[in-house]
Amino acid sequence: MSRYNHSHESTFTEYLVRALFMIVGIALLSIFCPREATQTLQYHLDEPWDGDALIARDSFIIHRSDSAIERERIKIYKEHEPFYEIRADIAEAQIEQFKHELDSVGNTFTLPHDVRNQILMMLSKNYEAGILPDSSYSTLIGNKISTVHLYSNNESRHVDIERLKPQKDVYDELMQQGGIVHEVLVRIKINRYIQPNLILDEAKNQSEIEAKLSNIPIFKGRVQVGEKIVDKGQIISESIAEKLDSYIQHENSRQKTPAERWSQLGGQILFIALMIVALFMFFHQFRSDYLHSLRHMLLIGILCLLFPLITYIYIANEWTNVYIIPYCMLPILIRVFMDSRTAFITHIISIMLSAIAIESPFDFVCIEILAGLTAIYSLKQLQQRSDLFIAVVLVIGTSLLARLCMDLINMNFVNSKGADIETYIGIAAGGGLILISYLLLFPIEKTFKFTSTVTLVELSNINNPILRKLSEEAPGTFQHSMQVANLAAEVANRMGANAQLVRTGALYHDIGKLKNPVFFTENQSGNNPHNSLPFEDSAQIIIQHVKYGLELAQKNGLPQSIKNFISSHHGRSKTRFFYISYVNQNPGKEVNEEIFTYPGPNPASLEEAILMMADSVEAASRSLNEYTEESVSTLVDRIIDTQVKEGMFTRCPITFENIDTAKQTFKEKLKSIYHTRISYPELKK
């Protein structure tokens, strides 16, 4: 049986509280769980249909696929015949200027009339055919457009691109003329008069394209009631894919019947109930101590329900990238305050409850479970901020790799779908949000009375005010506490207990001795004030260090887990020296044992039991006359066996194997501490 699963008779109130937890959890999740969750079908183009034959329950319109519509849009842009306006004013202006230039040149050179007319005719002919800008002509040829629209005065005609000429071709044609014609064209710089008279009409082109795009059909027929959409094993073609997508779109948009709504609600309630019952069964089977702790159940319940509720609200608002939600905060917080097994189980339950509202639950569950496992494995102890940062980096890396595996399994990289970059970004962002866990540690500790490892590490700093005061005013007690801390931590490590908790508890367990430090032998230097006091008074002074220690812990805000060590490190044992001395001095007289008995309680956890043993063994070891293997072994066995015999450990989950481990560890450590040293020789003169 697990040391956490000790037997405990549950009361009616405890059963009632558990039932209330379950009812509230089921009700909350059922209320917020989306009823209009988007359905989806998993298929791949050009591959067989894995499911059974799909029959249409209703008649619905077939929507054309986005890819088909996009192909038609591209075709419209590609095959569009552009509109060019014929600018007669440009041609007339350029020819008039050209004539004027020819007349000027004619005054210098003798230009035959027929040559002058030949040049004018060539230029006029090109303007009449239409001159295009060089860049426009190259674009038309590059796009393989063979026809354009030319219009003027609301008259339009189709013209083959071959009949049009770019500016460069007109210039080359004119410059091919030899003799005096070439010389005249060079002198007057003929390129100045070759200007495009076909101007692209951007507005008209855009209007024509938009008109064609608006006429693209988005439907392609109808599926009738009872018609087979796809048969089992049938290859998924584009037309079948359009039917499948249209079917899903229709199913998600249609109004559900009362029977369908009740069926969906009943399924959700039943599934949620099964998950919550499974969680309680885990606690009953393996961690019954949590069932009897209200603060544990509250923290687990809040965290376990929080993330499904966030997911439901997220989905209800039609936000799609749920991976941005930091689900791994749950196992991290549970791991810090409780244990790894509980962290994993609660994470599984939370993820399963979240998955029922998500479009692709299989991928989601696989990714988040791997991320949670990584968080638990990488965060064995959260002792400093860097530990959490390393865990976050590993969680993000694992999640991204898991998402990549899902994309490879679904062949998203080899089909038209491709990888969803937003999902990868969401995973990285969600991993970064896990750092919020560090900020939540303090409010959770204060609200639920837990103690994190971070707090324990901070408290174990000997520069803390209480420990510094202890070292100054009660140095013997301080050294004793340090020795006990080392002994107890070593035993805890070998038992698998919380070594940091027991170490910190050991440092503070005797802070109550600050009230009267000289009444404790480790702080005395010759004079013993107990010699002048009755045994009853001396016993009460010694016992009071527990009460004062609790008061000091309360005043300095020490967590409850540390207070438990202060109150239980002596349990209900007696101040044996004064009790035996009183009995020997008063033979036959009835003794009020409560005067000599510590208030307790006895240890309730494995860590508290370890501290009790370490405290008694370390204190008693100082009274040995000689430190031999036999004397140390006899001392350890006698003290711990006495504690067992007196029932000091009946409230805590400790086994005989644990006790034997503790004995062996104490013997080894004490022999190491009090080992015999060799005598150093003196230098002879």
Helices and strands as residue ranges (DSSP letters): H 12-32, E 54-55, E 60-63, H 66-79, E 83-86, H 88-106, H 113-129, E 131-132, H 134-142, E 147-152, E 155-160, G 161-163, E 165-166, H 167-175, H 179-188, G 190-193, E 198-200, H 202-214, E 219-223, E 228-230, H 238-253, H 258-286, H 288-291, H 294-316, G 322-324, H 329-337, H 340-355, H 361-378, H 385-409, H 421-433, H 436-448, H 453-459, H 465-473, H 475-495, H 499-508, G 511-514, G 517-519, G 521-523, G 529-532, H 535-555, H 560-568, H 576-585, G 593-596, H 606-621, H 629-645, H 656-673
